[in-house]
């Protein structure tokens, strides 16, 4: 596991397993909505859904990092 240090002194683990974050995000959001009249979704609907899944996945990855940091902090 490598760690990157940024200019402001914050260390971030560069190697974090992100493979399941989109899957978890999709399960939280639910299925993609159907298009008009119950047909397949339009390109705009698919793009908006993917953007929403990507935002949720990013939130999941960030929360995982924050949780990992919380467990690494040793009380003084």
N, C-alpha and C positions, 0 to 999 in steps of 0.2 A: 504494500500500500504506500503510495507516494503522497507527500504533502507539499502543497504550494504555499508560499508565504507572499502575501500581497504588501503593497507599500504601507498600508496602515497597520501592519502587524498581525492581521488576521490570517490564521492558517486554515486551509481548506483541503480536505482529502480529495485528491484528484481522481482516485480510483474507487468509485462507488458503483455498485451494481444497480443499474437503472432499467434492467430488462422488463421487470414486472410493473413498473410504475404506470405505464399507459393502460395495462390490463386492469389494475386496481382503480385507476381513474375512470375507466369506462364502466366498471361495475358500480362505482359511486354515482355516476351521472345517469346511468340507465341507457337503454338502447337509443340508437339514432332515430329521430322522428321520421315518420313516413311523409311522403310528398302529398301534394294536393290529390284529393280523391283516393287516398290510400295507396297511391303508386310509389315508385322509388323516389327517394329524395333528390332534389335538384342539386346542381353543383354548388350553389350558394349555401344550401342547407348542409351539405357534406363538409364544406370548408369551415363553416361556423362551428359545426360539431367537433371537427378535428382541432380547431383552435381552443375550444372549451376543454377538450380532453388534454391538450398540451398544457394549458394553464393549470389544470388540476394535477397533472403528473408533476409539473414543476413544484407545486405546493407540497406534494407528497415527498419529493426528493429533499426539499428544504427542511421539512419537518423531521425527516429521518436524520439529516445532518445535525439539527438542533438537539434531537433526542440523544444522539451519539455523543455530542459534546457534553450534555448534562450528565451522562453517566461517567464520562472521563474526568470530570472536575472532582478534585479531591478536597474535602473540607479541611480548612486550616484551623 
